[in-house]
């Protein structure tokens, strides 16, 4: 009996039993983990398949976030695919749905910013404005919200309000010097109380100090004060506005002033408005001049594209702000020969 008790109390046997017990528990835990992971993967694959087919619903994003603890950034990355496809309404639905389940203040602010920018891209300017104003209530130094509010007010033609926002951005050490000059010009141009002569005078003072508004000033003059434009033609770099010059109507041109400007003389010879040159230093203009002198004229013209000097994106039409990076007056105009679909006297202005 004593021998049996001694054998039972043998330390080696106890160690073996403990190791065996640990192994059994570990095996059961490992097996259960594999089983659970397989079920989770199967469920996730179903959701992934639905996502690949473009059928992922708003509640699925919440399900992924809450059930599988998928990182918040990963959820936002999934939702951003709607933006890349231009499906703004779907992206908005996802952000609104997630907002109901996210409590963390930082994540909430990030979601609101995404919602506001998506409303902006989708053209829902008033809703976008409301979202960014809401952000500024609890985060008054949110630089991104202020910048978008500036853009929204500008698009809504509330230029004075947009100008006020530049003061807040200045307090955050943002460089808004160009924005202020540009908005000052827009305030003057859109002030219907002022006469065109007074607006011209005010814009001219800004232009003399800040050549960046040259195209804005030229566009205003072409529409509202052509005599002033031709009187001061030597002060403008018309090459930078070649598209505006190209689409001028014949009757709007002061040819006496044109003859004093080498570039404009070449341009209007290429256009067919003049016939006093044989060649141009510009290849495209030179070809058009030669075509105009040919007995059987080929219908050819100039086409234009606008390349942002900041982000290098190309755009088919001019805009004072780059639609991609929102830089102000950053477009450089490029021209090329193209088949003409318009007669000489027609204008795209």
TAJOLIN-V325923 format. One record per backbone hydrogen bond with DSSP energy under -1.0 kcal/mol. CO is the residue of the C=O (numbers start at 0). NH is the residue of the N-H. If there is no record, write none. Layout:
CO,NH
CO,NH
This chain:
0,4
1,5
2,6
3,7
4,8
6,9
9,13
10,14
11,15
12,16
13,17
14,18
15,19
16,20
17,21
18,22
19,23
20,24
21,25
22,26
23,27
24,28
25,29
26,30
27,31
28,32
29,33
30,34
31,35
32,36
33,37
34,38
35,39
36,40
37,41
38,42
39,43
40,44
41,45
42,46
43,47
44,48
45,49
46,50
47,51
48,52
49,54
50,53
57,61
58,62
59,63
60,64
61,65
62,66
63,69
70,74
71,75
72,76
73,77
74,78
75,79
77,80
78,81
79,83
80,84
81,86
82,85
85,87
86,90
87,91
88,92
89,93
90,94
91,95
92,96
93,97
94,98
97,100
97,101
103,107
104,108
105,109
106,110
107,111
108,112
109,113
110,114
111,115
112,116
113,117
114,118
115,119
116,120
117,121
118,123
119,122
122,124
123,127
124,128
125,129
126,130
127,131
128,132
129,133
130,134
131,135
134,138
138,141
140,142
141,145
142,146
143,147
144,148
145,149
146,150
147,151
148,152
149,153
150,154
151,155
152,157
153,156
156,158
157,161
158,162
159,163
160,164
164,168
165,169
166,170
168,173
169,172
173,175
175,179
176,180
177,181
178,182
179,183
180,184
181,185
182,186
183,187
184,188
185,189
187,190
189,191
190,193
194,198
195,199
196,200
197,201
198,202
199,203
200,204
201,205
202,206
203,207
205,209
209,212
210,213
212,216
213,217
214,218
215,219
216,220
217,221
218,222
219,223
220,224
224,228
225,229
226,230
227,231
231,234
232,235
235,237
236,239
237,240
238,241
240,244
241,245
242,246
244,247
248,251
249,252
253,257
254,258
256,259
257,260
260,264
261,265
262,266
263,267
264,268
265,269
266,270
267,272
267,273
281,285
282,286
283,287
284,288
285,289
286,290
287,291
288,292
290,293
297,299
298,339
300,337
302,335
304,333
305,314
306,331
307,311
312,307
314,305
319,328
321,325
326,321
329,308
331,306
333,304
335,302
337,300
342,345
